[in-house]
Amino acid sequence: MLMDMNLMLIIVQENDAESLASAFKRSQIQATRIDAKGLVSSRKLNVFLVGTERTDEVLQLVSSNCKERAMEIEDQEYNGHMFVDVQKTIVIGGATIFILGEARLMKVKGGCCGD
């Protein structure tokens, strides 16, 4: 069966991933969850892949379950003579969402190897 849908790639902090996954389950939104790691904060992230016609509903669930928070990190800056360690506050959390329109989702139901 073929359906025209949006493919949504939703990147969230590990702290928010479980509540978002539960919200997807309650709303019967099918998703695939992949572990990842952030480059700036080195924190664990989760990427949800969602093929759906219910884009607005998914956006509302993400907004309700993913919050921004401040985090202290140690970084290095060049002061003109050498690199020095500095503490910085960065904002993490919320969600980064990519929406790819008119994705084609195909579910294949059948046996293996000519069954």
C-alpha positions as CSV (number, residue, x, y, z in Angstrom):
1,M,0.0,0.0,0.0
2,L,1.4,3.4,-1.0
3,M,0.6,6.7,0.8
4,D,1.9,10.2,0.4
5,M,3.4,11.4,3.7
6,N,6.0,13.6,5.3
7,L,9.1,12.0,6.7
8,M,10.1,13.8,9.9
9,L,13.5,13.5,11.5
10,I,13.2,14.6,15.1
11,I,16.4,15.1,17.2
12,V,15.9,15.3,20.9
13,Q,17.9,15.1,24.1
14,E,18.0,11.8,25.9
15,N,16.2,13.4,28.9
16,D,13.1,14.1,26.7
17,A,13.2,10.9,24.5
18,E,11.3,8.6,26.8
19,S,8.4,11.0,27.3
20,L,8.2,11.7,23.6
21,A,8.2,8.0,22.8
22,S,5.4,7.4,25.3
23,A,3.4,10.2,23.7
24,F,3.9,8.7,20.3
25,K,2.7,5.3,21.6
26,R,-0.4,6.9,23.2
27,S,-1.3,8.7,20.0
28,Q,-0.6,5.6,17.9
29,I,2.1,7.3,15.9
30,Q,4.7,4.8,14.5
31,A,8.3,5.9,14.9
32,T,11.8,4.5,14.8
33,R,14.2,5.6,17.5
34,I,17.9,5.8,16.9
35,D,20.7,6.7,19.5
36,A,23.1,9.4,18.6
37,K,25.6,11.8,20.3
38,G,25.9,15.5,20.1
39,L,29.1,17.1,18.9
40,V,29.0,20.3,21.1
41,S,27.7,18.9,24.4
42,S,28.8,15.3,23.9
43,R,25.5,14.3,25.4
44,K,23.3,11.4,24.2
45,L,20.6,12.3,21.7
46,N,17.8,10.3,20.2
47,V,16.6,10.7,16.6
48,F,13.0,9.7,15.8
49,L,12.1,8.8,12.2
50,V,8.4,9.3,11.7
51,G,6.5,8.8,8.4
52,T,3.1,10.5,8.9
53,E,0.3,12.4,7.4
54,R,-0.3,13.8,10.9
55,T,2.5,16.4,10.9
56,D,0.8,19.0,13.0
57,E,-0.1,16.5,15.7
58,V,3.5,15.2,15.8
59,L,4.8,18.8,16.1
60,Q,2.4,19.5,19.0
61,L,3.6,16.3,20.8
62,V,7.3,17.3,20.3
63,S,6.5,20.8,21.7
64,S,4.8,19.4,24.7
65,N,7.5,16.9,25.6
66,C,10.8,18.5,24.7
67,K,12.1,21.4,26.8
68,E,15.2,23.6,26.6
69,R,17.6,23.7,29.5
70,A,21.0,25.3,30.3
71,M,24.2,23.3,30.7
72,E,27.7,24.2,31.7
73,I,30.5,22.9,29.5
74,E,34.3,23.3,29.6
75,D,35.8,24.7,26.4
76,Q,39.1,26.3,25.3
77,E,39.5,29.8,23.9
78,Y,42.6,31.4,22.4
79,N,43.5,34.6,24.4
80,G,46.0,35.9,21.9
81,H,48.9,34.0,23.4
82,M,47.7,30.5,24.3
83,F,44.6,28.4,24.8
84,V,42.9,28.7,28.2
85,D,40.1,26.6,29.7
86,V,36.8,28.5,30.1
87,Q,33.4,27.5,31.4
88,K,30.5,28.3,29.1
89,T,26.8,28.0,29.4
90,I,25.0,26.5,26.4
91,V,21.3,25.9,25.8
92,I,20.4,22.3,25.0
93,G,17.1,20.5,24.6
94,G,14.1,21.3,22.7
95,A,14.1,19.6,19.4
96,T,15.6,19.9,15.9
97,I,13.1,18.8,13.3
98,F,13.6,18.1,9.6
99,I,10.4,17.6,7.5
100,L,10.8,16.1,4.1
101,G,7.6,16.5,2.2
102,E,5.9,14.0,-0.1
103,A,7.9,11.1,1.2
104,R,6.7,7.8,-0.1
105,L,6.2,5.2,2.6
106,M,5.8,1.6,1.4
107,K,5.1,-1.2,3.8
108,V,5.9,-4.6,2.3
109,K,4.0,-7.5,3.8
110,G,5.1,-10.8,2.4
111,G,7.3,-13.8,2.9
112,C,11.0,-14.2,2.3
113,C,12.7,-15.6,-0.7
114,G,9.6,-16.2,-2.9
115,D,7.4,-17.5,-0.1
